[in-house]
């Protein structure tokens, strides 16, 4: 018998409460109370919060909290099959992309990959200093036998970032064009950004097998896509109104306006979003090692699980190195675009 | 002096607010602008505008900030839609145009120059100047050829590969003018085109515009808040105040015969000697012979020129000649009288008006 017995009696709900009285499994608290014995004292200082568990003690018809969580689980399991039926084929290409890219990057010999990386970073940043830094970093990674892991991490980030841009930029453009769509999207983006990264993984583990690469691919994309969407929207909204008016006054079509005026002028802001997206993808790819994402995160996880302090620290340092490389290269390209159109 | 009308604005109203149609009825029933704002939360932008703009002429719309002049010019190419009224361009009401017709109008019949230049910062000067043609889908060779030609015409040869941010304000606006001219539109809208430039550059640009106009005879609609600029450029002057037309007509006539204390106060600040021309103060002779004149002056000379010529002597008479024939007589006493504003303006009329 619980503290709130009186309330239900007063409301005349006693019959309803006891209608299907079954002796379900006891919770630990109930067991403790029973063992300790003693009646419930009506001490105002110890009034229990009217929570599900406490109400249940007085009225059996009200479920306990653990029944609520298992109901959520059951609900999720009920829709799982149909959800999976739709989502599985839709997301299958992601698995192929991730596996393919890890395979290609992994199988190509290092003496092709490293020069290509250097060329790409020079092309993007146009800075000798940064290219030398990238060369030294890869030399170091290779020398301590972490090159293979680093390449796996990089290829996952590469695929996920490209997909984030391909999906995120159009969403951002749509948001900048429609206030209604923006109002609908912002709460979703807020949620994606504030959800702890581990929580992402929970429904995904249920939906897909842990051995599938798309599991971590989706987690990374959901987590990392937010800044590119937000900053595309912001960048296009911030384009000088006078220039837009001029574009209208010279009879540009909406398409011409978008591709010849708005996107080029918003490009520095969009690139800032891409830089953020890359950094967030890197952060997530480490956490995603929990669900079998390969790469440096795997080593960190091994460090934690097996208490191999050295392995964890060295791979952690390698992740920092990758982060610095990615950040410097993308920031340099951002600065280059920004400088070309300052007005 | 009958010129063809290029643009005609008829009974144009613009009301800003959530329900302009309903507010329009209130305005037609005689609700005033402050009352409309206070009680009905609508802003009366323009009311009952009727203006004809002649083909090949410079029509200047002048007013202080908030008088609705920028709103008015944007009705001509429908960047702003009117609440009621017609805007006839070549006799056809543009408010009835479809989106495609409107786009064609903006692409090839009506170009625009902006106060803040509004050049594309990521395109070169050459690409900016050729914008209208590129939008229309002309070939690259054609676009670049025309753009080059007009850049040279406005004095920017050699700057084709620069970017807008590398140029000074005056040069940027030259690009803006080249861009408008390159579209080869008959009508050019200029929204405070020279207001953001410093005074010396502004004078240069005004001269450039007059020089171009002497060759090109475009229909130009020019917005300004500067009376000196308006007097210098205008063939037809429209003065706006609080969204309605206070007075319009020949600028010289407005200066000599202002019909409103607001305009009297406005014109009292101006250097009349530099603005007024001989034709406005002479006595026409209608072909009668002239005797005992001191010399000849041109019909379009400014009074300042004549004063300089006379050396300050006020007892002289001059014959006024146009194309070699005498058309009138100028008495220096009339000239001096014309330099004094007709009615002394009520002190602070304009300032009181702003409050």
Boltz contact constraints between the chains, C-beta under 6 A:
constraints:
  - contact:
      token1: [A, 242]
      token2: [B, 116]
      max_distance: 6.0
  - contact:
      token1: [A, 242]
      token2: [B, 118]
      max_distance: 6.0
  - contact:
      token1: [A, 243]
      token2: [B, 118]
      max_distance: 6.0
  - contact:
      token1: [A, 246]
      token2: [B, 114]
      max_distance: 6.0
  - contact:
      token1: [A, 246]
      token2: [B, 118]
      max_distance: 6.0
  - contact:
      token1: [A, 249]
      token2: [B, 106]
      max_distance: 6.0
  - contact:
      token1: [A, 249]
      token2: [B, 112]
      max_distance: 6.0
  - contact:
      token1: [A, 250]
      token2: [B, 131]
      max_distance: 6.0
  - contact:
      token1: [A, 250]
      token2: [B, 132]
      max_distance: 6.0
  - contact:
      token1: [A, 250]
      token2: [B, 135]
      max_distance: 6.0
  - contact:
      token1: [A, 251]
      token2: [B, 103]
      max_distance: 6.0
  - contact:
      token1: [A, 251]
      token2: [B, 106]
      max_distance: 6.0
  - contact:
      token1: [A, 251]
      token2: [B, 107]
      max_distance: 6.0
  - contact:
      token1: [A, 251]
      token2: [B, 135]
      max_distance: 6.0
  - contact:
      token1: [A, 252]
      token2: [B, 135]
      max_distance: 6.0
  - contact:
      token1: [A, 264]
      token2: [B, 122]
      max_distance: 6.0
  - contact:
      token1: [A, 341]
      token2: [B, 121]
      max_distance: 6.0
  - contact:
      token1: [A, 341]
      token2: [B, 122]
      max_distance: 6.0
  - contact:
      token1: [A, 343]
      token2: [B, 121]
      max_distance: 6.0
  - contact:
      token1: [A, 343]
      token2: [B, 165]
      max_distance: 6.0
